[in-house]
Amino acid sequence: MREVISRPSDDIPLPEFLRMIGAVIGLILVLLMGEVIFRWFIEPANTLLPLQLVEAWLWSAISNVIWQGSTEVVAHSTGPLTQVNLIHPDFVDGYIPLYVSDECAGLHEFLFLSMMVLLTPAFDFRTKFKHLSYAAVILFFLNMVRLIVLYPLAVNGCEGTAGEVIGCDAILYQFHDFVLRYGSLIVLVIGWTIWFNMTGARAEVRRFWKRLPSLQGIRTNMHLDTLREDAPRVAILSGFVFLGFWGSLIMITGGDSSAVEACEGIISATCERVTTEHQDAVGRGFRLLMLSVVLVTFVILRPRLIWANEEEE
């Protein structure tokens, strides 16, 4: 009589498979929510003004080093020095005005990559933040390259036109639109893939999926007894609290509220500008305050995953 040897099945049990699908869907929903929150955050003009000013200045300075007299930084219609004019005799009117907006600052790409890294079940937060600090430098460099190459693209399209051909700089806007729509996402996915395979995150993720059935939930730790001994945590908490005070100050002092009251019921370009500036200032302050509240809460609660066979991780 032939002996039948049973072999363990490689199939994933249905409950575990459904749990994995639920986790993936949850990650996607969190990414989409992060995108919506970011769009809401940058809705007022110049929400990321310090970064916009730095990038506008660097863009112009580096471009002028490579192509002398190729750019100049001027005040945008919204007020700050965030407009960079590309200068060349073959451009219509001799220059092309470009605005370093919140979207051009590169923070959107960094936020998306940060969420992808932080949501990857591998490593602790300290290690992830260390990796993200390297990523921030790389993304800032790539964003500056993207801005700097706009000048040679425009010159190439308008060369020999003597400033008489409207739309010769179309290639500049086509490139910019492609990068915003697809290029950044492609770079981020490639960057995350490289990080995932080079840092050992793949093995950590496999370990996480194996342990997922024993996940008990999330535990918070609100004890502040050891806060004085935790210098990094104190520094981070202080920074976020300062951010909240800064946002509150902007809400109170931003814009000219008396001018807005004087413009009530008056329709004019000046009143529209004054009202918009006041609304943007209040919006920026409110968003910074809300961001501070969320970050302070996160630092205080310190949420951690709890497993069945461990007290906490």
LOFI-653533 format. One record per residue (C-alpha): residue number from 1; residue in three letters; x, y, z. Coordinates in steps of 0.02 Angstrom, whole numbers, plus 50000, padded with zeros to 5 digits. Example, Ala and Ser with C-alpha at 12.3 -4.5 7.8 and 13.67 -1.06 7.14 Angstrom:
2
nr:1 | rest:ALA | u:50615 | v:49775 | w:50390
nr:2 | rest:SER | u:50684 | v:49947 | w:50357
//
This chain:
313
nr:1 | rest:MET | u:50000 | v:50000 | w:50000
nr:2 | rest:ARG | u:50071 | v:50168 | w:49947
nr:3 | rest:GLU | u:50105 | v:50287 | w:50089
nr:4 | rest:VAL | u:50029 | v:50459 | w:50066
nr:5 | rest:ILE | u:50139 | v:50601 | w:50126
nr:6 | rest:SER | u:50047 | v:50762 | w:50162
nr:7 | rest:ARG | u:50134 | v:50924 | w:50119
nr:8 | rest:PRO | u:50098 | v:51090 | w:50197
nr:9 | rest:SER | u:50001 | v:51207 | w:50085
nr:10 | rest:ASP | u:50082 | v:51367 | w:50025
nr:11 | rest:ASP | u:49913 | v:51451 | w:50007
nr:12 | rest:ILE | u:49879 | v:51602 | w:50116
nr:13 | rest:PRO | u:49731 | v:51577 | w:50233
nr:14 | rest:LEU | u:49580 | v:51681 | w:50182
nr:15 | rest:PRO | u:49573 | v:51785 | w:50343
nr:16 | rest:GLU | u:49757 | v:51830 | w:50327
nr:17 | rest:PHE | u:49735 | v:51872 | w:50142
nr:18 | rest:LEU | u:49588 | v:51986 | w:50181
nr:19 | rest:ARG | u:49689 | v:52067 | w:50319
nr:20 | rest:MET | u:49830 | v:52103 | w:50196
nr:21 | rest:ILE | u:49709 | v:52175 | w:50068
nr:22 | rest:GLY | u:49633 | v:52285 | w:50202
nr:23 | rest:ALA | u:49805 | v:52348 | w:50253
nr:24 | rest:VAL | u:49850 | v:52392 | w:50073
nr:25 | rest:ILE | u:49684 | v:52483 | w:50047
nr:26 | rest:GLY | u:49712 | v:52575 | w:50210
nr:27 | rest:LEU | u:49884 | v:52633 | w:50152
nr:28 | rest:ILE | u:49812 | v:52696 | w:49988
nr:29 | rest:LEU | u:49674 | v:52791 | w:50079
nr:30 | rest:VAL | u:49802 | v:52871 | w:50196
nr:31 | rest:LEU | u:49905 | v:52929 | w:50045
nr:32 | rest:LEU | u:49750 | v:53003 | w:49963
nr:33 | rest:MET | u:49702 | v:53089 | w:50126
nr:34 | rest:GLY | u:49878 | v:53161 | w:50139
nr:35 | rest:GLU | u:49860 | v:53231 | w:49962
nr:36 | rest:VAL | u:49695 | v:53314 | w:50006
nr:37 | rest:ILE | u:49766 | v:53388 | w:50166
nr:38 | rest:PHE | u:49917 | v:53457 | w:50073
nr:39 | rest:ARG | u:49806 | v:53539 | w:49942
nr:40 | rest:TRP | u:49705 | v:53618 | w:50082
nr:41 | rest:PHE | u:49864 | v:53675 | w:50170
nr:42 | rest:ILE | u:49934 | v:53769 | w:50019
nr:43 | rest:GLU | u:49768 | v:53845 | w:49967
nr:44 | rest:PRO | u:49816 | v:54020 | w:50030
nr:45 | rest:ALA | u:49950 | v:54104 | w:49926
nr:46 | rest:ASN | u:50130 | v:54093 | w:49988
nr:47 | rest:THR | u:50097 | v:53967 | w:50127
nr:48 | rest:LEU | u:50275 | v:53904 | w:50106
nr:49 | rest:LEU | u:50347 | v:54079 | w:50084
nr:50 | rest:PRO | u:50519 | v:54052 | w:50169
nr:51 | rest:LEU | u:50554 | v:53902 | w:50058
nr:52 | rest:GLN | u:50488 | v:53994 | w:49905
nr:53 | rest:LEU | u:50603 | v:54143 | w:49937
nr:54 | rest:VAL | u:50756 | v:54031 | w:49960
nr:55 | rest:GLU | u:50721 | v:53933 | w:49802
nr:56 | rest:ALA | u:50688 | v:54089 | w:49698
nr:57 | rest:TRP | u:50852 | v:54165 | w:49756
nr:58 | rest:LEU | u:50952 | v:54005 | w:49730
nr:59 | rest:TRP | u:50874 | v:53975 | w:49559
nr:60 | rest:SER | u:50921 | v:54149 | w:49499
nr:61 | rest:ALA | u:51095 | v:54146 | w:49578
nr:62 | rest:ILE | u:51144 | v:53976 | w:49505
nr:63 | rest:SER | u:51071 | v:54018 | w:49335
nr:64 | rest:ASN | u:51168 | v:54181 | w:49329
nr:65 | rest:VAL | u:51328 | v:54089 | w:49372
nr:66 | rest:ILE | u:51301 | v:53969 | w:49226
nr:67 | rest:TRP | u:51227 | v:54095 | w:49103
nr:68 | rest:GLN | u:51275 | v:54271 | w:49155
nr:69 | rest:GLY | u:51126 | v:54390 | w:49158
nr:70 | rest:SER | u:51001 | v:54252 | w:49123
nr:71 | rest:THR | u:50880 | v:54286 | w:49267
nr:72 | rest:GLU | u:50823 | v:54415 | w:49392
nr:73 | rest:VAL | u:50716 | v:54402 | w:49550
nr:74 | rest:VAL | u:50573 | v:54527 | w:49562
nr:75 | rest:ALA | u:50419 | v:54550 | w:49671
nr:76 | rest:HIS | u:50270 | v:54446 | w:49619
nr:77 | rest:SER | u:50095 | v:54521 | w:49610
nr:78 | rest:THR | u:50062 | v:54439 | w:49780
nr:79 | rest:GLY | u:50201 | v:54545 | w:49857
nr:80 | rest:PRO | u:50355 | v:54438 | w:49900
nr:81 | rest:LEU | u:50511 | v:54416 | w:49792
nr:82 | rest:THR | u:50454 | v:54250 | w:49720
nr:83 | rest:GLN | u:50452 | v:54292 | w:49534
nr:84 | rest:VAL | u:50601 | v:54244 | w:49427
nr:85 | rest:ASN | u:50614 | v:54325 | w:49256
nr:86 | rest:LEU | u:50709 | v:54228 | w:49123
nr:87 | rest:ILE | u:50801 | v:54356 | w:49016
nr:88 | rest:HIS | u:50854 | v:54338 | w:48834
nr:89 | rest:PRO | u:50837 | v:54450 | w:48680
nr:90 | rest:ASP | u:50746 | v:54312 | w:48585
nr:91 | rest:PHE | u:50605 | v:54304 | w:48714
nr:92 | rest:VAL | u:50447 | v:54405 | w:48682
nr:93 | rest:ASP | u:50468 | v:54571 | w:48776
nr:94 | rest:GLY | u:50643 | v:54510 | w:48820
nr:95 | rest:TYR | u:50593 | v:54405 | w:48969
nr:96 | rest:ILE | u:50481 | v:54262 | w:49030
nr:97 | rest:PRO | u:50403 | v:54288 | w:49203
nr:98 | rest:LEU | u:50395 | v:54131 | w:49310
nr:99 | rest:TYR | u:50323 | v:54117 | w:49485
nr:100 | rest:VAL | u:50395 | v:54005 | w:49622
nr:101 | rest:SER | u:50230 | v:53949 | w:49697
nr:102 | rest:ASP | u:50194 | v:53832 | w:49842
nr:103 | rest:GLU | u:50181 | v:53690 | w:49717
nr:104 | rest:CYS | u:50355 | v:53727 | w:49646
nr:105 | rest:ALA | u:50440 | v:53723 | w:49816
nr:106 | rest:GLY | u:50464 | v:53534 | w:49812
nr:107 | rest:LEU | u:50378 | v:53504 | w:49979
nr:108 | rest:HIS | u:50235 | v:53412 | w:49895
nr:109 | rest:GLU | u:50353 | v:53280 | w:49827
nr:110 | rest:PHE | u:50444 | v:53265 | w:49994
nr:111 | rest:LEU | u:50280 | v:53245 | w:50088
nr:112 | rest:PHE | u:50221 | v:53108 | w:49970
nr:113 | rest:LEU | u:50387 | v:53015 | w:49985
nr:114 | rest:SER | u:50385 | v:53037 | w:50174
nr:115 | rest:MET | u:50213 | v:52959 | w:50186
nr:116 | rest:MET | u:50268 | v:52812 | w:50077
nr:117 | rest:VAL | u:50420 | v:52783 | w:50188
nr:118 | rest:LEU | u:50331 | v:52809 | w:50354
nr:119 | rest:LEU | u:50189 | v:52693 | w:50304
nr:120 | rest:THR | u:50309 | v:52556 | w:50251
nr:121 | rest:PRO | u:50311 | v:52432 | w:50397
nr:122 | rest:ALA | u:50499 | v:52430 | w:50416
nr:123 | rest:PHE | u:50623 | v:52509 | w:50538
nr:124 | rest:ASP | u:50584 | v:52625 | w:50682
nr:125 | rest:PHE | u:50536 | v:52808 | w:50660
nr:126 | rest:ARG | u:50709 | v:52871 | w:50706
nr:127 | rest:THR | u:50788 | v:52769 | w:50565
nr:128 | rest:LYS | u:50655 | v:52825 | w:50443
nr:129 | rest:PHE | u:50680 | v:53008 | w:50485
nr:130 | rest:LYS | u:50866 | v:52986 | w:50460
nr:131 | rest:HIS | u:50836 | v:52912 | w:50287
nr:132 | rest:LEU | u:50711 | v:53050 | w:50247
nr:133 | rest:SER | u:50838 | v:53184 | w:50291
nr:134 | rest:TYR | u:50949 | v:53115 | w:50153
nr:135 | rest:ALA | u:50799 | v:53108 | w:50036
nr:136 | rest:ALA | u:50758 | v:53291 | w:50073
nr:137 | rest:VAL | u:50930 | v:53346 | w:50012
nr:138 | rest:ILE | u:50915 | v:53240 | w:49854
nr:139 | rest:LEU | u:50740 | v:53303 | w:49814
nr:140 | rest:PHE | u:50791 | v:53484 | w:49844
nr:141 | rest:PHE | u:50937 | v:53460 | w:49723
nr:142 | rest:LEU | u:50826 | v:53380 | w:49590
nr:143 | rest:ASN | u:50698 | v:53518 | w:49609
nr:144 | rest:MET | u:50831 | v:53651 | w:49583
nr:145 | rest:VAL | u:50893 | v:53559 | w:49428
nr:146 | rest:ARG | u:50714 | v:53556 | w:49362
nr:147 | rest:LEU | u:50700 | v:53745 | w:49383
nr:148 | rest:ILE | u:50872 | v:53786 | w:49312
nr:149 | rest:VAL | u:50847 | v:53686 | w:49151
nr:150 | rest:LEU | u:50694 | v:53792 | w:49108
nr:151 | rest:TYR | u:50808 | v:53930 | w:49043
nr:152 | rest:PRO | u:50902 | v:53828 | w:48911
nr:153 | rest:LEU | u:50738 | v:53748 | w:48858
nr:154 | rest:ALA | u:50660 | v:53919 | w:48829
nr:155 | rest:VAL | u:50815 | v:53984 | w:48739
nr:156 | rest:ASN | u:50817 | v:53831 | w:48626
nr:157 | rest:GLY | u:50635 | v:53857 | w:48580
nr:158 | rest:CYS | u:50651 | v:54043 | w:48546
nr:159 | rest:GLU | u:50825 | v:54047 | w:48469
nr:160 | rest:GLY | u:50832 | v:54154 | w:48313
nr:161 | rest:THR | u:50655 | v:54224 | w:48331
nr:162 | rest:ALA | u:50713 | v:54398 | w:48385
nr:163 | rest:GLY | u:50569 | v:54404 | w:48509
nr:164 | rest:GLU | u:50437 | v:54406 | w:48372
nr:165 | rest:VAL | u:50363 | v:54230 | w:48390
nr:166 | rest:ILE | u:50233 | v:54214 | w:48526
nr:167 | rest:GLY | u:50230 | v:54040 | w:48603
nr:168 | rest:CYS | u:50408 | v:53994 | w:48558
nr:169 | rest:ASP | u:50434 | v:53954 | w:48742
nr:170 | rest:ALA | u:50298 | v:53820 | w:48740
nr:171 | rest:ILE | u:50425 | v:53682 | w:48769
nr:172 | rest:LEU | u:50465 | v:53760 | w:48938
nr:173 | rest:TYR | u:50285 | v:53746 | w:48997
nr:174 | rest:GLN | u:50265 | v:53573 | w:48920
nr:175 | rest:PHE | u:50416 | v:53511 | w:49017
nr:176 | rest:HIS | u:50356 | v:53594 | w:49178
nr:177 | rest:ASP | u:50181 | v:53520 | w:49158
nr:178 | rest:PHE | u:50250 | v:53346 | w:49123
nr:179 | rest:VAL | u:50360 | v:53350 | w:49278
nr:180 | rest:LEU | u:50215 | v:53407 | w:49388
nr:181 | rest:ARG | u:50094 | v:53278 | w:49318
nr:182 | rest:TYR | u:50202 | v:53124 | w:49293
nr:183 | rest:GLY | u:50389 | v:53156 | w:49314
nr:184 | rest:SER | u:50388 | v:53186 | w:49501
nr:185 | rest:LEU | u:50283 | v:53031 | w:49534
nr:186 | rest:ILE | u:50399 | v:52924 | w:49427
nr:187 | rest:VAL | u:50552 | v:52989 | w:49520
nr:188 | rest:LEU | u:50470 | v:52961 | w:49690
nr:189 | rest:VAL | u:50418 | v:52783 | w:49650
nr:190 | rest:ILE | u:50592 | v:52743 | w:49584
nr:191 | rest:GLY | u:50671 | v:52824 | w:49737
nr:192 | rest:TRP | u:50559 | v:52728 | w:49857
nr:193 | rest:THR | u:50596 | v:52566 | w:49764
nr:194 | rest:ILE | u:50784 | v:52595 | w:49779
nr:195 | rest:TRP | u:50766 | v:52634 | w:49964
nr:196 | rest:PHE | u:50656 | v:52480 | w:49989
nr:197 | rest:ASN | u:50783 | v:52362 | w:49911
nr:198 | rest:MET | u:50947 | v:52439 | w:49972
nr:199 | rest:THR | u:50907 | v:52466 | w:50156
nr:200 | rest:GLY | u:50839 | v:52295 | w:50200
nr:201 | rest:ALA | u:50661 | v:52359 | w:50210
nr:202 | rest:ARG | u:50602 | v:52210 | w:50107
nr:203 | rest:ALA | u:50650 | v:52087 | w:50244
nr:204 | rest:GLU | u:50570 | v:52198 | w:50376
nr:205 | rest:VAL | u:50407 | v:52204 | w:50278
nr:206 | rest:ARG | u:50403 | v:52015 | w:50259
nr:207 | rest:ARG | u:50428 | v:51999 | w:50446
nr:208 | rest:PHE | u:50286 | v:52122 | w:50476
nr:209 | rest:TRP | u:50163 | v:52026 | w:50366
nr:210 | rest:LYS | u:50205 | v:51865 | w:50458
nr:211 | rest:ARG | u:50173 | v:51949 | w:50625
nr:212 | rest:LEU | u:50018 | v:52043 | w:50569
nr:213 | rest:PRO | u:49895 | v:51913 | w:50637
nr:214 | rest:SER | u:49966 | v:51944 | w:50812
nr:215 | rest:LEU | u:49940 | v:52133 | w:50803
nr:216 | rest:GLN | u:49837 | v:52188 | w:50952
nr:217 | rest:GLY | u:49818 | v:52372 | w:50912
nr:218 | rest:ILE | u:49899 | v:52538 | w:50949
nr:219 | rest:ARG | u:49950 | v:52601 | w:51121
nr:220 | rest:THR | u:49990 | v:52779 | w:51169
nr:221 | rest:ASN | u:50112 | v:52836 | w:51302
nr:222 | rest:MET | u:50067 | v:53003 | w:51378
nr:223 | rest:HIS | u:50187 | v:52995 | w:51525
nr:224 | rest:LEU | u:50288 | v:53155 | w:51536
nr:225 | rest:ASP | u:50392 | v:53102 | w:51687
nr:226 | rest:THR | u:50549 | v:53071 | w:51583
nr:227 | rest:LEU | u:50523 | v:53220 | w:51468
nr:228 | rest:ARG | u:50665 | v:53320 | w:51548
nr:229 | rest:GLU | u:50787 | v:53179 | w:51510
nr:230 | rest:ASP | u:50732 | v:53165 | w:51329
nr:231 | rest:ALA | u:50819 | v:53315 | w:51250
nr:232 | rest:PRO | u:50773 | v:53276 | w:51067
nr:233 | rest:ARG | u:50590 | v:53258 | w:51113
nr:234 | rest:VAL | u:50592 | v:53422 | w:51210
nr:235 | rest:ALA | u:50673 | v:53511 | w:51062
nr:236 | rest:ILE | u:50546 | v:53442 | w:50939
nr:237 | rest:LEU | u:50401 | v:53483 | w:51054
nr:238 | rest:SER | u:50465 | v:53660 | w:51080
nr:239 | rest:GLY | u:50481 | v:53686 | w:50893
nr:240 | rest:PHE | u:50303 | v:53630 | w:50860
nr:241 | rest:VAL | u:50235 | v:53739 | w:51001
nr:242 | rest:PHE | u:50329 | v:53888 | w:50927
nr:243 | rest:LEU | u:50250 | v:53846 | w:50759
nr:244 | rest:GLY | u:50079 | v:53859 | w:50841
nr:245 | rest:PHE | u:50119 | v:54028 | w:50918
nr:246 | rest:TRP | u:50184 | v:54089 | w:50751
nr:247 | rest:GLY | u:50024 | v:54034 | w:50664
nr:248 | rest:SER | u:49919 | v:54121 | w:50796
nr:249 | rest:LEU | u:50021 | v:54281 | w:50774
nr:250 | rest:ILE | u:49995 | v:54276 | w:50585
nr:251 | rest:MET | u:49808 | v:54253 | w:50609
nr:252 | rest:ILE | u:49800 | v:54406 | w:50723
nr:253 | rest:THR | u:49919 | v:54524 | w:50633
nr:254 | rest:GLY | u:49916 | v:54459 | w:50453
nr:255 | rest:GLY | u:49843 | v:54578 | w:50325
nr:256 | rest:ASP | u:49761 | v:54746 | w:50355
nr:257 | rest:SER | u:49596 | v:54710 | w:50443
nr:258 | rest:SER | u:49551 | v:54895 | w:50453
nr:259 | rest:ALA | u:49572 | v:54912 | w:50265
nr:260 | rest:VAL | u:49462 | v:54759 | w:50240
nr:261 | rest:GLU | u:49326 | v:54838 | w:50346
nr:262 | rest:ALA | u:49342 | v:55000 | w:50247
nr:263 | rest:CYS | u:49323 | v:54902 | w:50085
nr:264 | rest:GLU | u:49162 | v:54818 | w:50140
nr:265 | rest:GLY | u:49033 | v:54842 | w:50002
nr:266 | rest:ILE | u:49159 | v:54921 | w:49883
nr:267 | rest:ILE | u:49203 | v:54834 | w:49719
nr:268 | rest:SER | u:49376 | v:54881 | w:49656
nr:269 | rest:ALA | u:49541 | v:54800 | w:49611
nr:270 | rest:THR | u:49626 | v:54876 | w:49764
nr:271 | rest:CYS | u:49493 | v:54814 | w:49884
nr:272 | rest:GLU | u:49497 | v:54642 | w:49805
nr:273 | rest:ARG | u:49685 | v:54634 | w:49829
nr:274 | rest:VAL | u:49675 | v:54694 | w:50010
nr:275 | rest:THR | u:49537 | v:54569 | w:50051
nr:276 | rest:THR | u:49630 | v:54425 | w:49967
nr:277 | rest:GLU | u:49791 | v:54465 | w:50060
nr:278 | rest:HIS | u:49698 | v:54469 | w:50227
nr:279 | rest:GLN | u:49607 | v:54305 | w:50192
nr:280 | rest:ASP | u:49769 | v:54221 | w:50138
nr:281 | rest:ALA | u:49858 | v:54281 | w:50296
nr:282 | rest:VAL | u:49720 | v:54215 | w:50409
nr:283 | rest:GLY | u:49717 | v:54053 | w:50311
nr:284 | rest:ARG | u:49905 | v:54029 | w:50327
nr:285 | rest:GLY | u:49901 | v:54063 | w:50513
nr:286 | rest:PHE | u:49756 | v:53945 | w:50543
nr:287 | rest:ARG | u:49840 | v:53805 | w:50446
nr:288 | rest:LEU | u:50004 | v:53826 | w:50540
nr:289 | rest:LEU | u:49908 | v:53822 | w:50705
nr:290 | rest:MET | u:49816 | v:53662 | w:50657
nr:291 | rest:LEU | u:49978 | v:53583 | w:50599
nr:292 | rest:SER | u:50058 | v:53627 | w:50766
nr:293 | rest:VAL | u:49914 | v:53550 | w:50864
nr:294 | rest:VAL | u:49924 | v:53387 | w:50766
nr:295 | rest:LEU | u:50113 | v:53372 | w:50781
nr:296 | rest:VAL | u:50115 | v:53415 | w:50967
nr:297 | rest:THR | u:49979 | v:53285 | w:50998
nr:298 | rest:PHE | u:50079 | v:53154 | w:50903
nr:299 | rest:VAL | u:50239 | v:53192 | w:51000
nr:300 | rest:ILE | u:50148 | v:53184 | w:51167
nr:301 | rest:LEU | u:50048 | v:53025 | w:51130
nr:302 | rest:ARG | u:50192 | v:52930 | w:51047
nr:303 | rest:PRO | u:50081 | v:52793 | w:50971
nr:304 | rest:ARG | u:50159 | v:52620 | w:50959
nr:305 | rest:LEU | u:50105 | v:52453 | w:50886
nr:306 | rest:ILE | u:50064 | v:52318 | w:51013
nr:307 | rest:TRP | u:50092 | v:52134 | w:50974
nr:308 | rest:ALA | u:50020 | v:51980 | w:51060
nr:309 | rest:ASN | u:50187 | v:51914 | w:51125
nr:310 | rest:GLU | u:50266 | v:52081 | w:51167
nr:311 | rest:GLU | u:50220 | v:52225 | w:51279
nr:312 | rest:GLU | u:50250 | v:52353 | w:51143
nr:313 | rest:GLU | u:50359 | v:52391 | w:50994
//
